[in-house]
Amino acid sequence: MLKPADLIPLARIVAQIRILCNARSSGIMFLVSEENRMAQVHLSAGEVVGVICRSKRGLAAIKLMRDIRSAHMRFDNTNIATLD
């Protein structure tokens, strides 16, 4: 179970994704919201190549992610998936 101290505000998550993009990082940012909803942001050489949230992809997923107030965040640079 996530503790409130483990949760990061969405604005800080977006800032961290920007840092990863500027560093031309590749990998997957995994998010678990305070409501226990999952989301992923897929990066390839600093470009966002895919977004998944609650079984939605792309723009539909981004719209759902806007409702996340805070989440646990983990970036895995060893897990580079392709989105079909």
C-alpha positions in Angstrom: 0.0 0.0 0.0 1.3 3.4 -1.0 1.8 5.9 1.8 1.0 9.6 1.2 4.7 10.4 1.6 5.5 8.2 -1.4 3.2 10.2 -3.7 4.6 12.9 -6.0 2.4 15.7 -7.4 1.7 15.5 -11.1 3.5 18.8 -11.8 6.8 17.2 -10.4 6.2 14.1 -12.5 5.8 16.2 -15.6 9.0 18.1 -14.7 10.9 14.8 -14.3 9.6 13.5 -17.7 10.9 16.8 -19.2 14.3 16.2 -17.6 14.4 12.7 -19.0 13.5 14.0 -22.5 16.2 16.7 -22.3 18.7 14.0 -21.4 17.5 11.9 -24.4 16.6 9.0 -22.1 14.9 5.8 -23.2 12.7 3.7 -21.0 9.3 3.6 -19.3 8.0 5.9 -16.6 5.6 3.8 -14.5 3.0 5.6 -12.4 0.6 4.4 -9.8 -1.9 7.1 -8.7 -3.3 7.6 -5.3 -6.4 5.8 -6.5 -4.2 2.9 -7.5 -4.6 3.5 -11.2 -1.7 2.6 -13.5 -0.1 4.8 -16.2 3.0 4.5 -18.4 5.0 7.0 -20.4 7.3 5.4 -23.0 10.4 7.3 -24.0 12.8 6.6 -26.9 15.9 8.8 -27.2 14.1 11.6 -25.3 10.9 11.4 -27.4 7.6 10.4 -25.9 6.6 7.5 -28.1 3.6 6.2 -26.2 1.3 6.8 -23.3 -1.0 4.2 -21.6 -3.5 4.9 -18.8 -6.3 2.7 -17.7 -6.2 0.6 -20.8 -6.3 3.7 -23.1 -3.5 4.8 -25.4 -2.3 8.0 -26.9 -4.5 11.1 -26.5 -7.2 9.2 -24.7 -4.6 8.1 -22.1 -3.3 11.7 -21.8 -6.8 13.0 -21.1 -7.1 10.4 -18.3 -3.7 11.2 -16.9 -4.7 14.9 -16.4 -7.0 13.7 -13.6 -4.0 12.3 -11.6 -3.2 14.6 -8.7 -0.3 12.6 -7.4 1.4 9.2 -8.0 4.2 7.0 -7.2 6.8 7.2 -9.9 9.5 4.8 -11.2 11.6 5.1 -14.3 13.0 1.9 -15.8 15.7 2.5 -18.4 16.2 -1.2 -18.9 12.6 -1.8 -20.0 12.2 -0.4 -23.5 8.9 -1.7 -25.0 7.5 -1.2 -28.4 3.9 -0.1 -28.6 1.8 -1.7 -31.4 
